[in-house]
């Protein structure tokens, strides 16, 4: 029976926080149309040396690109748009986004020298688009960035609400309040499923308001008499405006430090925000101002190695430095996984006798995601038949299902990346298939898969070091003394005795091969490699990445 189906398939963001990419499809096997909601990145850690960005493998949807109607973006955080310029060239479809998100998208494509203007479709706030069987209404929400949107997706089978990232902020300071009226209207119709943010499911109460943070920061900053440096997420324009507001109240000017901070400031101004604030001071000019007359707003709130905050603390920033008695405020959350590098940065500040203020000591930050009381409101407004948690690790999504049961939701489904979920037809959503899914690693300028040889080799190099052996043969096939070089192998054990033993091993091995026979070279190289790695393993405990060269004179 070739019936129409409504399908949901996450390729990223279900089972992890970050790297969000979701697919929706409607139709039958002969005529099935697809849309993508968000194309985000996550950030690599030390386990993959040399890699900065990771994003979902788009191969599954690339195979269906002839039936792809477009990419719809909920908001401009990197974990929702960061992969767009890497994925889009293989899709070449229209992109739909609200004005602020569109400005940042254009910047990404400019960096790659791609003209996206004919494909980028700007959607007004609370606007609507029709993509084949999908009638999509953007619903203004509140979050820690401008213009966050939920998506009301109407299809011939029924309606879905894809929340994106959100919270309930009664005083967001910049941008509209959450569109409670529209959410209640959506709830008055039958909502087949709500695909919902799970990030703060373990947090009781409410996420809190930006207005409350502003009042707290003003009290803190008004008591400081020397240099004040604030670091926060560059994308949080409401927090940025708060710093300008507080600086004016305490008779200081703001200096923006960091490329991302300046890029977000310009994008917000371009879209009509931040109109009634003084222009920031250029970092190069800040040296001309007394330190008690400036507030520095910097990138690097997560201890990023190239972030402005890290460079300032290490004393390598060209324009800004800190002194004893200054105050540094981390107006941001400590994201799980970043504790080690952030605490190292905090300790450096304390050693320099700088006053350190963080979310652990003072009220300087509120989350952009819904706590349990916020979620209760959303459930009561929308009243979905089913809930599919996303945007969380497995433990978050499992707890979200428990919460949905408390809220008397008829059905909840736990999924992970690659699950193909049939929402309609059927009594309840169910997993019916598994799509190919995985991660792509941005290695320099090249995207490689999880099993890439370059990543495996680099991991080995970082763990075990490098050994290179060059065999020089003359015309008669006689072997001269091999040239042995190495890097990253423990020096105190790697002495001349090991080198001599390795040379003897190489000469012994070469005697068992015909050195004139080039056909035996492959076996010779492999045998020497195994023998030398085994020797070093015995002597040092390391099994280095080994390269053998044969040069014939």
C-alpha positions in Angstrom: 0.0 0.0 0.0 1.7 3.2 -1.2 0.3 5.6 1.4 1.6 9.1 2.2 3.8 9.2 5.3 5.0 12.0 7.5 8.6 11.3 8.5 11.1 12.8 11.0 14.8 12.0 11.0 17.5 13.7 13.1 21.0 13.5 11.6 22.5 15.5 14.5 21.6 16.8 17.9 19.8 13.8 19.3 22.2 12.1 21.8 24.4 15.1 22.1 24.2 18.8 22.7 25.2 20.6 19.5 25.5 19.7 15.8 21.7 20.0 15.2 20.4 18.8 11.9 16.8 17.5 11.4 14.9 16.2 8.4 11.2 16.1 7.7 9.6 14.3 4.7 6.0 13.9 3.4 4.8 11.7 0.6 5.0 8.2 -0.6 7.9 6.1 -2.0 7.3 7.5 -5.5 6.9 11.1 -4.5 8.5 12.1 -1.2 9.5 15.7 -0.5 12.1 16.7 2.2 13.1 19.8 4.2 16.1 20.3 6.5 15.7 22.2 9.8 19.0 23.6 10.9 22.6 22.6 10.0 24.8 23.1 13.0 28.2 22.3 14.3 29.7 21.0 17.5 33.2 21.8 18.7 36.0 19.2 19.0 38.0 18.4 22.1 41.5 17.1 22.6 40.5 13.6 21.5 40.7 14.6 17.9 43.9 16.7 17.5 43.9 19.3 14.7 40.1 19.3 14.4 38.0 22.4 15.3 34.5 21.8 13.9 32.4 18.7 13.7 29.1 18.5 11.8 26.5 15.8 10.9 27.2 13.7 7.9 24.7 15.0 5.2 25.2 12.0 2.8 21.6 10.7 3.5 19.9 13.9 2.4 22.4 14.6 -0.4 21.2 11.4 -2.0 17.7 12.9 -2.0 18.6 16.4 -3.0 16.4 16.4 -6.1 13.4 16.1 -3.7 14.8 18.6 -1.2 12.6 21.8 -0.9 14.9 23.9 1.2 16.8 24.5 4.5 14.9 26.2 7.2 16.9 27.8 10.1 15.4 28.4 13.5 18.1 30.8 14.8 21.7 31.9 14.4 23.6 29.9 17.0 26.6 28.0 15.6 25.1 24.7 16.7 22.2 25.4 14.4 23.8 27.2 11.4 27.6 26.6 11.7 27.7 23.9 9.0 25.6 25.6 6.4 28.4 26.8 4.2 30.0 23.4 4.3 26.9 21.4 3.5 25.0 23.7 1.1 27.4 23.4 -1.9 26.3 19.8 -2.2 22.6 20.7 -2.0 22.3 24.1 -3.7 18.7 24.6 -2.4 16.9 27.7 -1.0 17.7 28.8 2.6 14.9 30.3 4.7 15.8 32.5 7.8 14.7 35.6 9.6 16.7 38.9 9.1 19.3 38.6 11.8 20.1 35.0 11.0 20.2 35.9 7.3 22.9 38.5 7.9 25.2 36.0 9.7 24.5 33.4 7.0 25.6 35.9 4.3 28.9 36.5 6.3 29.6 32.8 6.3 29.2 32.4 2.6 31.3 35.6 1.9 34.2 34.0 3.8 34.0 31.1 1.3 33.5 33.4 -1.6 30.1 32.0 -2.5 27.3 34.3 -3.7 24.2 33.0 -1.8 21.9 35.9 -2.6 19.7 34.1 -5.1 19.1 31.2 -2.7 18.7 33.1 0.6 15.1 33.9 1.3 14.5 36.3 4.2 11.4 35.5 6.3 9.8 38.3 8.4 9.3 37.6 12.1 6.2 35.4 12.7 6.2 35.0 8.9 5.0 32.0 6.9 6.4 30.0 3.9 5.0 27.3 1.7 7.3 24.5 0.6 5.3 21.9 -1.3 3.3 19.9 1.3 4.9 21.9 4.2 3.2 25.1 5.3 5.7 26.5 7.8 4.9 29.3 10.3 7.7 30.9 12.2 6.8 31.5 15.8 8.8 34.0 17.8 10.3 32.6 21.0 12.9 33.9 23.5 16.4 32.5 23.8 20.0 33.8 24.3 20.2 35.2 20.8 18.1 37.5 18.6 15.1 36.1 16.6 14.8 32.5 17.8 11.9 30.7 16.2 9.8 27.7 16.7 8.4 26.1 13.5 4.7 25.2 13.2 4.9 22.7 10.3 1.5 21.9 8.8 1.1 19.0 6.4 -1.8 17.1 4.9 -1.2 14.6 7.6 -1.4 17.1 10.5 0.7 19.6 12.4 4.1 19.3 14.1 5.7 21.9 16.4 9.5 22.0 16.2 10.5 24.3 19.1 14.2 24.9 18.3 16.0 26.4 21.2 13.9 28.5 23.6 13.0 29.5 27.1 10.3 31.8 28.6 11.9 35.2 29.3 9.3 37.7 30.5 11.8 40.5 30.0 14.1 39.7 27.1 15.3 43.3 26.9 15.9 43.0 23.1 13.5 41.5 20.6 9.9 40.3 21.1 8.5 38.3 24.0 7.6 34.7 23.4 4.5 34.5 21.2 2.3 32.9 23.8 -0.9 33.7 21.8 0.3 31.8 18.7 1.4 28.8 20.7 -2.0 28.6 22.3 -3.6 28.8 18.9 -1.4 26.0 17.7 -2.4 24.0 20.8 -6.1 24.5 20.0 -5.5 22.4 16.9 -4.4 18.8 16.9 -0.5 18.7 17.3 0.6 15.3 16.2 4.1 15.7 17.8 6.2 18.3 19.5 10.0 18.0 18.8 11.4 19.8 21.8 14.6 21.2 23.4 15.8 19.0 26.4 19.0 20.9 27.5 17.8 22.0 31.0 15.4 19.2 31.8 17.3 18.5 35.1 17.0 22.2 36.2 14.0 23.0 38.4 12.2 26.3 38.4 12.6 28.8 35.5 15.6 29.7 33.4 15.4 33.4 34.4 15.3 36.7 32.7 17.9 38.9 31.1 16.5 41.9 33.1 17.4 40.2 36.3 21.0 39.6 35.1 21.2 43.3 34.1 20.2 44.5 37.6 22.7 42.1 39.2 25.6 43.1 36.9 24.9 46.8 37.5 25.3 46.3 41.2 28.5 44.3 40.8 30.1 46.7 38.3 29.2 49.9 40.2 31.4 48.7 43.1 34.5 48.3 41.0 37.0 51.1 40.7 39.6 49.7 38.3 39.5 47.9 35.0 36.5 45.8 34.3 36.6 43.0 31.7 33.5 41.0 30.9 33.5 37.9 28.8 30.3 36.4 27.4 28.9 34.6 24.4 29.2 37.0 21.5 25.8 35.9 20.2 23.9 37.1 23.3 23.0 40.6 22.1 20.8 41.2 25.1 23.8 40.6 27.3 25.8 42.9 25.1 23.3 45.6 25.4 23.3 45.1 29.2 27.0 45.8 29.3 26.5 49.0 27.3 23.7 50.0 29.7 25.7 49.3 32.8 28.8 51.1 31.5 26.8 54.2 30.8 25.3 54.1 34.3 28.7 54.0 35.9 30.2 56.6 33.5 32.4 54.2 31.5 32.6 53.4 27.8 32.6 49.9 26.2 35.4 48.4 24.2 34.5 45.3 22.1 37.3 42.8 21.9 37.3 39.8 19.5 36.2 39.3 15.9 32.9 37.5 16.8 31.9 40.2 19.2 32.3 42.9 16.6 30.6 40.8 13.9 27.5 40.2 16.1 27.4 43.9 17.0 27.4 45.0 13.4 24.8 42.4 12.4 22.5 43.5 15.2 22.9 47.2 14.2 22.2 46.3 10.6 18.9 44.6 11.6 17.7 47.6 13.6 18.8 46.6 17.1 21.3 48.4 19.5 20.2 51.8 18.0 20.4 53.9 21.2 23.8 53.1 22.5 27.2 54.8 22.2 29.6 53.5 19.7 32.2 51.2 21.2 35.9 52.2 21.6 38.4 50.5 19.2 40.8 48.3 21.3 43.8 50.1 19.7 42.5 53.4 21.1 41.7 52.0 24.6 45.2 52.7 25.8 44.3 56.4 25.7 41.6 56.0 28.3 42.1 55.6 32.1 41.4 52.0 33.1 38.6 53.1 35.4 36.7 54.6 32.4 36.4 51.5 30.3 34.5 48.2 30.3 36.0 45.6 28.0 33.5 43.1 26.5 35.5 40.1 25.2 35.1 36.8 23.4 36.5 33.6 24.9 34.1 32.9 27.7 34.8 29.2 27.4 38.5 29.5 27.6 39.0 29.0 23.8 42.8 29.0 23.0 42.4 31.9 20.4 39.6 33.7 22.3 40.4 37.3 23.4 40.0 36.4 27.1 42.7 33.7 26.9 45.1 36.0 25.1 44.6 38.8 27.5 45.2 36.6 30.5 48.3 35.2 28.9 49.6 38.7 28.2 49.8 38.2 24.4 46.9 40.5 23.3 48.4 43.4 21.4 46.2 46.1 22.9 44.7 45.0 26.3 46.3 43.8 29.5 45.3 43.2 33.1 46.8 44.4 36.3 46.4 43.6 40.0 43.1 44.8 41.4 41.2 44.6 38.0 38.0 42.6 37.8 37.1 39.9 35.3 33.5 38.8 35.0 32.6 35.5 33.2 29.0 36.3 32.3 28.3 32.9 30.8 27.6 29.3 31.7 30.5 26.8 32.1 29.6 24.4 29.3 30.1 20.7 30.3 33.4 19.6 28.9 35.0 23.0 29.1 35.7 22.9 32.9 39.4 22.0 32.6 40.4 24.8 30.3 38.2 27.3 32.1 39.4 26.5 35.6 42.9 26.8 34.3 42.1 30.3 33.0 40.4 31.2 36.3 43.5 30.0 38.3 45.8 32.2 36.1 43.6 35.2 37.0 43.7 34.5 40.7 47.5 34.1 40.6 47.7 37.6 39.0 45.6 38.9 42.0 42.7 39.8 39.7 39.2 39.6 41.1 37.3 36.7 39.5 33.5 36.7 39.2 31.7 33.7 37.6 28.3 32.1 37.7 29.6 30.0 40.7 30.2 33.1 42.8 27.5 35.6 41.7 24.4 35.9 39.6 25.8 37.0 36.3 24.2 34.6 33.8 20.9 33.0 32.9 20.5 30.1 30.5 18.8 30.3 27.1 17.1 26.9 27.5 13.8 26.0 29.3 13.9 24.7 32.9 11.1 22.4 34.1 8.6 25.2 34.9 9.1 26.7 31.4 8.5 23.3 29.8 5.3 22.9 31.8 4.0 26.1 30.3 4.9 25.0 26.8 3.2 21.6 27.3 0.0 23.3 28.6 -0.1 25.7 25.7 0.6 23.2 22.9 -1.0 20.0 24.3 0.8 17.7 21.8 -0.4 14.1 21.3 3.3 13.0 21.3 6.6 14.3 22.4 10.0 13.6 20.8 12.8 15.0 22.8 15.9 16.3 20.9 18.8 18.7 21.7 20.3 16.7 24.5 22.4 13.8 25.5 20.7 10.4 26.0 20.3 11.1 29.8 18.6 14.5 29.0 16.2 12.9 26.5 15.3 10.0 28.8 14.5 12.4 31.7 12.5 14.5 29.2 10.4 11.4 28.5 9.8 10.9 32.2 8.8 14.5 32.5 6.3 14.1 29.6 4.7 11.2 31.4 4.3 13.5 34.4 2.6 16.0 32.1 0.1 13.3 30.9 1.4 13.4 27.3 -0.1 10.3 25.7 3.0 9.2 24.0 6.8 9.9 24.1 9.5 8.5 21.9 13.2 8.3 22.7 15.4 8.5 19.5 18.9 9.0 18.4 20.6 10.3 15.3 19.7 8.4 12.2 16.4 7.1 13.5 13.7 7.3 10.8 10.5 8.1 12.7 7.1 7.7 11.1 4.7 10.3 12.7 1.8 9.5 10.4 0.0 7.2 9.6 -0.2 5.2 12.8 -1.5 5.6 16.3 1.8 7.0 17.7 5.2 7.9 16.2 7.4 4.9 15.8 10.9 4.2 14.6 10.6 2.3 11.3 14.2 2.4 9.9 17.7 3.6 10.4 19.3 6.2 8.1 23.1 6.4 7.6 24.4 9.0 10.0 27.7 10.0 11.5 30.0 13.0 11.8 32.2 15.0 9.4 35.4 16.5 10.8 36.6 19.8 9.4 40.3 19.0 9.0 41.9 22.3 7.9 39.7 23.2 4.9 38.8 19.6 4.1 35.8 17.7 5.5 36.7 14.1 6.3 34.8 11.2 7.9 35.1 9.8 11.4 37.2 6.9 10.1 39.6 9.2 8.1 43.1 7.9 7.9 44.5 11.4 8.5 42.7 11.6 11.9 43.8 8.1 12.9 47.4 8.9 12.0 47.3 12.2 13.9 45.9 10.5 17.0 48.7 7.9 16.8 51.3 10.7 16.3 50.0 12.6 19.3 50.0 9.5 21.5 53.1 7.6 20.4 55.4 9.9 18.4 57.0 9.5 15.0 59.8 7.3 13.7 61.3 7.7 10.2 63.9 5.3 8.7 65.6 5.9 5.3 67.4 3.0 3.6 70.0 4.0 1.0 70.9 1.4 -1.5 73.7 1.7 -4.1 73.5 0.3 -7.7 74.5 -3.1 -6.6 71.8 -3.3 -3.9 74.2 -2.8 -1.0 72.7 -1.1 2.0 74.5 1.8 3.5 74.0 2.8 7.1 70.3 3.6 7.6 69.3 7.2 8.5 67.0 7.1 11.6 65.1 10.1 12.9 62.3 10.4 15.5 60.0 12.9 17.2 57.9 12.6 20.3 59.5 9.4 21.7 60.7 9.6 25.4 64.3 10.9 25.2 65.7 9.4 28.4 65.1 5.9 27.2 65.7 6.5 23.5 69.5 6.4 23.7 72.3 5.4 21.3 72.1 1.8 22.4 68.6 1.5 21.0 69.7 3.2 17.7 72.5 0.6 17.4 70.2 -2.3 18.2 67.7 -0.9 15.6 70.5 -0.6 12.9 71.5 -4.3 13.6 67.9 -5.4 13.3 67.5 -3.5 9.9 70.8 -5.1 8.5 69.7 -8.5 9.6 66.2 -8.1 8.0 67.7 -6.8 4.8 70.0 -9.8 4.4 66.9 -12.1 4.2 65.6 -10.1 1.2 67.0 -9.6 -2.3 67.8 -5.9 -2.2 67.9 -5.8 -6.0 64.4 -7.1 -6.4 62.0 -4.1 -6.3 59.0 -6.5 -6.1 60.1 -7.4 -2.5 60.2 -3.8 -1.3 56.7 -3.8 0.1 57.3 -6.9 2.2 60.7 -5.5 3.3 59.3 -2.2 4.4 56.5 -3.9 6.4 58.9 -6.3 8.1 61.3 -3.5 9.1 58.4 -1.4 10.3 57.0 -4.1 12.5 60.4 -5.0 13.9 61.4 -1.5 14.8 58.1 -0.6 16.3 58.3 -3.8 18.5 61.8 -2.8 19.6 60.7 0.7 20.6 57.6 -0.6 22.4 59.8 -2.9 24.5 62.3 -0.2 25.4 60.0 2.9 25.8 56.4 1.7 26.0 55.5 3.6 22.9 54.5 2.3 19.5 55.3 5.2 17.2 53.8 6.0 13.8 56.6 4.7 11.5 57.6 5.6 8.0 60.2 3.7 5.9 61.8 5.2 2.8 64.0 3.4 0.3 66.3 5.5 -1.8 68.3 3.9 -4.6 71.4 5.6 -5.9 
